[in-house]
């Protein structure tokens, strides 16, 4: 049966990581909560199209108006549209819900919940390393998907392909004329927080422990050569035998001193 370690070798490092995790989870939850459901993502999509950086958000409206197949929306601008049914295309376009932003909010809430549970179990000394590993792996995957979604490619328009979202690779000055400069900075900040959260949860290898005790003091050294060659100096001799030997050596000197 495998043996799982129950104690943390570096508890102070784990506490520091929890503090950093809290410092990243709170801003992420605030930024994604403010951006939900679609505060600025469609606006940034439109600004990018006006400057020739990516596809147009109106391509769905054109498809509805011309009874063409609905094009696949890139994940970076992903939105779930209601079926047109009896509504007009414009009404359908306004009733949108950004899937990427909702996904980011869900990941932030999950991270906050895991952090609270982790802190409580750590104080109770039942937060074992194996539990941390099993918990962090799926959260790492979720944050990685969030990073990919915010910087993901947009190849839906062959005339304006984009490998990375323009608001991450270019200045927010393009959004200033339309009054969306603050939204662009908010999108940049949300992406930076997401990268930090991915870095915190990623299972980086910890440095190996190095003992301050020299290796020569840890290993059992062989006895010196002079002890082996001189049998009278072997450590196996008792104290009584050594004192008797010294007394026998001092007898001739004492006899010479006698009158």
HUVENBEL-V280513 format. One record per residue. N is the residue number from 1. RES is the residue in three letters. PHI is phi in whole degrees, -180 to 180 (* if undefined). PSI is psi in radians with two decimals (none if undefined). D_LAST is the distance of its C-alpha to the last C-alpha in whole Angstrom. Layout:
# HUVENBEL-V280513
n | res | phi | psi | d_last
N | RES | PHI | PSI | D_LAST
N | RES | PHI | PSI | D_LAST
This chain:
# HUVENBEL-V280513
n | res | phi | psi | d_last
1 | UNK | * | 2.23 | 83
2 | UNK | -66 | 2.58 | 82
3 | UNK | -102 | 2.15 | 80
4 | UNK | -104 | 2.32 | 81
5 | UNK | -72 | 2.38 | 79
6 | UNK | -107 | -0.19 | 79
7 | UNK | -112 | 2.57 | 77
8 | UNK | -88 | 2.29 | 78
9 | UNK | -71 | -0.57 | 75
10 | UNK | -126 | 1.33 | 76
11 | UNK | -64 | -0.55 | 78
12 | UNK | -67 | -0.60 | 78
13 | UNK | -66 | -0.69 | 80
14 | UNK | -65 | -0.70 | 83
15 | UNK | -65 | -0.72 | 83
16 | UNK | -63 | -0.70 | 84
17 | UNK | -65 | -0.62 | 86
18 | UNK | -65 | -0.68 | 88
19 | UNK | -65 | -0.76 | 89
20 | UNK | -65 | -0.68 | 90
21 | UNK | -63 | -0.72 | 92
22 | UNK | -66 | -0.70 | 94
23 | UNK | -66 | -0.37 | 94
24 | UNK | -96 | -0.55 | 96
25 | UNK | -71 | -0.70 | 98
26 | UNK | -64 | -0.87 | 99
27 | UNK | -62 | -0.64 | 101
28 | UNK | -64 | -0.77 | 102
29 | UNK | -64 | -0.66 | 104
30 | UNK | -70 | -0.80 | 106
31 | UNK | -66 | -0.80 | 107
32 | UNK | -72 | -0.55 | 108
33 | UNK | -68 | -0.67 | 110
34 | UNK | -67 | -0.68 | 111
35 | UNK | -75 | -0.24 | 113
36 | UNK | -82 | 2.49 | 114
37 | UNK | -87 | -0.52 | 116
38 | UNK | -155 | 1.12 | 118
39 | UNK | -73 | -0.78 | 117
40 | UNK | -139 | -0.10 | 117
41 | UNK | -65 | -0.76 | 116
42 | UNK | -67 | -0.61 | 120
43 | UNK | -65 | -0.76 | 120
44 | UNK | -67 | -0.59 | 118
45 | UNK | -62 | -0.77 | 119
46 | UNK | -68 | -0.71 | 123
47 | UNK | -63 | -0.71 | 121
48 | UNK | -63 | -0.63 | 119
49 | UNK | -71 | -0.66 | 123
50 | UNK | -65 | -0.46 | 124
51 | UNK | -100 | 0.09 | 122
52 | UNK | 77 | 0.45 | 122
53 | UNK | -93 | -0.47 | 119
54 | UNK | -155 | -3.01 | 119
55 | UNK | -72 | 3.13 | 122
56 | UNK | -104 | 2.44 | 125
57 | UNK | -71 | -0.19 | 125
58 | UNK | -85 | -0.02 | 128
59 | UNK | -65 | -0.51 | 128
60 | UNK | -70 | -0.71 | 128
61 | UNK | -63 | -0.71 | 132
62 | UNK | -63 | -0.68 | 133
63 | UNK | -66 | -0.70 | 133
64 | UNK | -65 | -0.74 | 134
65 | UNK | -69 | -0.59 | 137
66 | UNK | -101 | 0.16 | 138
67 | UNK | 55 | 0.79 | 137
68 | UNK | -107 | 2.83 | 134
69 | UNK | -60 | 2.45 | 131
70 | UNK | -70 | 2.16 | 128
71 | UNK | -70 | 2.71 | 126
72 | UNK | -77 | 2.15 | 122
73 | UNK | -80 | 2.31 | 120
74 | UNK | -60 | 2.58 | 117
75 | UNK | -62 | -0.53 | 114
76 | UNK | -66 | -0.49 | 113
77 | UNK | -114 | 0.37 | 117
78 | UNK | -62 | 2.39 | 117
79 | UNK | -144 | 2.56 | 120
80 | UNK | -103 | 2.07 | 121
81 | UNK | -97 | 2.46 | 125
82 | UNK | -73 | 2.64 | 127
83 | UNK | -61 | 2.48 | 130
84 | UNK | -64 | -0.72 | 133
85 | UNK | 43 | -2.09 | 136
86 | UNK | -94 | -0.07 | 138
87 | UNK | -81 | 2.75 | 136
88 | UNK | -79 | 2.95 | 137
89 | UNK | -67 | -0.62 | 134
90 | UNK | -67 | -0.70 | 133
91 | UNK | -66 | -0.65 | 133
92 | UNK | -67 | -0.64 | 131
93 | UNK | -69 | -0.61 | 129
94 | UNK | -74 | -0.49 | 128
95 | UNK | -90 | 1.20 | 127
96 | UNK | -115 | 2.82 | 124
97 | UNK | -143 | 2.11 | 120
98 | UNK | -75 | 2.05 | 117
99 | UNK | -72 | -0.66 | 115
100 | UNK | -64 | -0.79 | 112
101 | UNK | -64 | -0.74 | 112
102 | UNK | -64 | -0.64 | 112
103 | UNK | -63 | -0.74 | 109
104 | UNK | -65 | -0.68 | 107
105 | UNK | -64 | -0.75 | 108
106 | UNK | -63 | -0.72 | 107
107 | UNK | -66 | -0.67 | 104
108 | UNK | -65 | -0.76 | 103
109 | UNK | -64 | -0.72 | 103
110 | UNK | -63 | -0.71 | 101
111 | UNK | -65 | -0.70 | 98
112 | UNK | -65 | -0.72 | 98
113 | UNK | -64 | -0.77 | 99
114 | UNK | -64 | -0.66 | 96
115 | UNK | -64 | -0.75 | 94
116 | UNK | -65 | -0.75 | 94
117 | UNK | -66 | -0.70 | 93
118 | UNK | -63 | -0.77 | 90
119 | UNK | -65 | -0.73 | 89
120 | UNK | -65 | -0.78 | 90
121 | UNK | -69 | -0.54 | 88
122 | UNK | -68 | -0.68 | 85
123 | UNK | -67 | -0.52 | 84
124 | UNK | -87 | 0.02 | 85
125 | UNK | 62 | 0.61 | 82
126 | UNK | -124 | 0.19 | 85
127 | UNK | -92 | 1.64 | 86
128 | UNK | -86 | 2.74 | 84
129 | UNK | -59 | -0.61 | 84
130 | UNK | -67 | -0.62 | 86
131 | UNK | -67 | -0.68 | 89
132 | UNK | -63 | -0.72 | 88
133 | UNK | -65 | -0.81 | 89
134 | UNK | -66 | -0.47 | 92
135 | UNK | -84 | -0.67 | 93
136 | UNK | -74 | -0.52 | 93
137 | UNK | -60 | -0.88 | 94
138 | UNK | -66 | -0.54 | 98
139 | UNK | -69 | -0.62 | 98
140 | UNK | -61 | -0.73 | 96
141 | UNK | -63 | -0.73 | 100
142 | UNK | -66 | -0.76 | 102
143 | UNK | -68 | -0.57 | 101
144 | UNK | -65 | -0.69 | 101
145 | UNK | -65 | -0.65 | 104
146 | UNK | -65 | -0.73 | 105
147 | UNK | -62 | -0.78 | 104
148 | UNK | -63 | -0.68 | 106
149 | UNK | -67 | -0.66 | 109
150 | UNK | -75 | -0.48 | 108
151 | UNK | -113 | 0.19 | 108
152 | UNK | -63 | 2.86 | 110
153 | UNK | -77 | 2.82 | 112
154 | UNK | -136 | 1.68 | 116
155 | UNK | -115 | 0.37 | 118
156 | UNK | -72 | -0.42 | 121
157 | UNK | -113 | 1.90 | 123
158 | UNK | -61 | -0.44 | 123
159 | UNK | -77 | -0.41 | 124
160 | UNK | -134 | 1.19 | 122
161 | UNK | -74 | 2.64 | 118
162 | UNK | -144 | 2.18 | 115
163 | UNK | -85 | -0.60 | 112
164 | UNK | -133 | 2.50 | 110
165 | UNK | -57 | 2.44 | 112
166 | UNK | -65 | -0.55 | 113
167 | UNK | -72 | -0.14 | 112
168 | UNK | -98 | -0.49 | 108
169 | UNK | -103 | -0.22 | 108
170 | UNK | -126 | 2.94 | 111
171 | UNK | -73 | 2.65 | 111
172 | UNK | -78 | 0.05 | 113
173 | UNK | -65 | -0.39 | 115
174 | UNK | -66 | -0.43 | 118
175 | UNK | -93 | -0.06 | 118
176 | UNK | -68 | -0.76 | 118
177 | UNK | -59 | -0.59 | 122
178 | UNK | -88 | 0.01 | 123
179 | UNK | 79 | 0.35 | 121
180 | UNK | -111 | 0.42 | 118
181 | UNK | -63 | -0.74 | 115
182 | UNK | -65 | -0.62 | 113
183 | UNK | -66 | -0.63 | 114
184 | UNK | -65 | -0.76 | 112
185 | UNK | -64 | -0.64 | 109
186 | UNK | -65 | -0.68 | 109
187 | UNK | -66 | -0.69 | 109
188 | UNK | -63 | -0.76 | 106
189 | UNK | -64 | -0.70 | 104
190 | UNK | -63 | -0.68 | 105
191 | UNK | -67 | -0.69 | 104
192 | UNK | -64 | -0.73 | 101
193 | UNK | -65 | -0.66 | 100
194 | UNK | -63 | -0.72 | 100
195 | UNK | -65 | -0.69 | 98
196 | UNK | -64 | -0.75 | 95
197 | UNK | -65 | -0.68 | 96
198 | UNK | -65 | -0.67 | 96
199 | UNK | -68 | -0.63 | 93
200 | UNK | -69 | -0.75 | 91
201 | UNK | -81 | -0.31 | 92
202 | UNK | -65 | 2.34 | 91
203 | UNK | -76 | 1.32 | 88
204 | UNK | -70 | 2.48 | 86
205 | UNK | -69 | 2.28 | 83
206 | UNK | -77 | 2.63 | 80
207 | UNK | -63 | 2.55 | 77
208 | UNK | -70 | 2.52 | 74
209 | UNK | -76 | 2.27 | 71
210 | UNK | -118 | 2.19 | 68
211 | UNK | -77 | 2.49 | 65
212 | UNK | -75 | -0.27 | 62
213 | UNK | -77 | 2.22 | 59
214 | UNK | -59 | 2.61 | 59
215 | UNK | -66 | -0.51 | 59
216 | UNK | -68 | -0.45 | 56
217 | UNK | -84 | -0.29 | 54
218 | UNK | -85 | -0.71 | 57
219 | UNK | -77 | 2.63 | 56
220 | UNK | -83 | 2.00 | 53
221 | UNK | -84 | 2.66 | 51
222 | UNK | -73 | 2.62 | 49
223 | UNK | -65 | 2.64 | 46
224 | UNK | -59 | 2.76 | 44
225 | UNK | -69 | -0.58 | 43
226 | UNK | -67 | -0.51 | 40
227 | UNK | -70 | -0.59 | 39
228 | UNK | -74 | -0.66 | 41
229 | UNK | -74 | -0.53 | 40
230 | UNK | -102 | 1.81 | 36
231 | UNK | -67 | -0.38 | 36
232 | UNK | -73 | -0.26 | 33
233 | UNK | -103 | 0.12 | 35
234 | UNK | -66 | 2.47 | 38
235 | UNK | -71 | -0.14 | 39
236 | UNK | -77 | -0.26 | 39
237 | UNK | -66 | 2.48 | 36
238 | UNK | -81 | 2.92 | 35
239 | UNK | -67 | -0.60 | 33
240 | UNK | -66 | -0.71 | 30
241 | UNK | -67 | -0.64 | 30
242 | UNK | -68 | -0.73 | 29
243 | UNK | -66 | -0.65 | 26
244 | UNK | -64 | -0.67 | 25
245 | UNK | -66 | -0.74 | 25
246 | UNK | -66 | -0.60 | 23
247 | UNK | -67 | -0.69 | 20
248 | UNK | -65 | -0.61 | 20
249 | UNK | -71 | -0.48 | 20
250 | UNK | -87 | -0.19 | 17
251 | UNK | -62 | -0.81 | 15
252 | UNK | -58 | -0.69 | 14
253 | UNK | -66 | -0.67 | 12
254 | UNK | -68 | -0.60 | 10
255 | UNK | -67 | -0.61 | 9
256 | UNK | -69 | -0.48 | 8
257 | UNK | -80 | -0.27 | 6
258 | UNK | -72 | 2.48 | 4
259 | UNK | -74 | none | 0
